[in-house]
Amino acid sequence: MSKSIYILLFLFSVSLYSQKVKPKTIAVLSDSIRETSGLIAFDGLLWTHNDDHDTTLYGLDTLGKIKKQVRLTQVQNQDWEEISQDAENIYLGDFGNNYQGNRTNLHILKIAKKTFYDAQPKIDTISFRYENQTDFSAVKPNSTDFDCEAFVVTNDSVYLFTKQWKSKQSNVYVLPNQVGDHIAKLKTTLPVKGLITGATRTTDGENVILCGYSKKGKPFLYWLPHFFEGHFSETNLKRIRLQLPFHQIEGIATFDGSRFYLTNEKLILKPIINVAPQLYEVDLSSFLKL
């Protein structure tokens, strides 16, 4: 192969890895969802939730207005960090573990969609622990590598993407999509160089898109192409930089597999940073065709 072809291939790979996009700001969100921590597109609305105590799910239109609310009165919210779905169920991840890193009650709530709007929806529980967490001593806040804020589901499995405060990587764990107590098995480690806060599957079911932010607060997405085909490698990981200032991006969802919606949590770090909770839209159609 000629030297010029090698150079062209190198430049292509660099441009692919360092792709950047500018999200469109849709709206500032209601302060009632200032801790928005997950997002799915279901029944014509974008559904989100807060990450602490509040057991209400909020359905937003694509302009960011709250149109429906579903309160889950029979469960508690210790630290809901993500929401996901498949054809028949909605899943809520109560597995936030950043406070001391020693939770022993990590679990996922599994809600039957056909009962979602009922006064008492059918809710089952999938409990788990990480196979390589053997020390449950309390650690300082935001210092554990056994925190999690992102997951996706298939018919038979749950895939967790950890938020690793020390290593700034993300471990991928797999457990059965079944009611009961399970051990989450380590599948691979992704060198994301940041904190992963959300995940969604593309509408074709083949790819996963992660969202998160760097240690300097720079938001990003990661595209995991062909994640479920059995030959995924961390070398296939593609980073997409979001052209936004300091933002704690927390949720990502799509209706059509091309336009993705993002939410960020309200963040105040006096006297410099004051970021309202917002809804964004970003078109990834050209990127995902590469």
Secondary structure, 3 states (H helix, E strand, C coil): CCHHHHHHHHHHHHHHHCCEECCEEEEECCHHHCCCCCEEEECCEEEEECCCCCCEEEEECCCCCEEEEEECCCCCCCCEEEEEECCCEEEEEECCCCCCCCCCCCEEEEEEHHHCCCCCCCEEEEEEEECCCCCCCCCCCCCCCCEEEEEEECCCEEEEEEECCCCCCEEEEEEECCCEEEEEEEEEEECCCCEEEEEEECCCCCCEEEEEECCCCCEEEEEECCCCCCCCCHHHCEEEEECCCCCCEEEEEECCCCEEEEEECCEEECCCEEECCEEEEEECHHHHCC
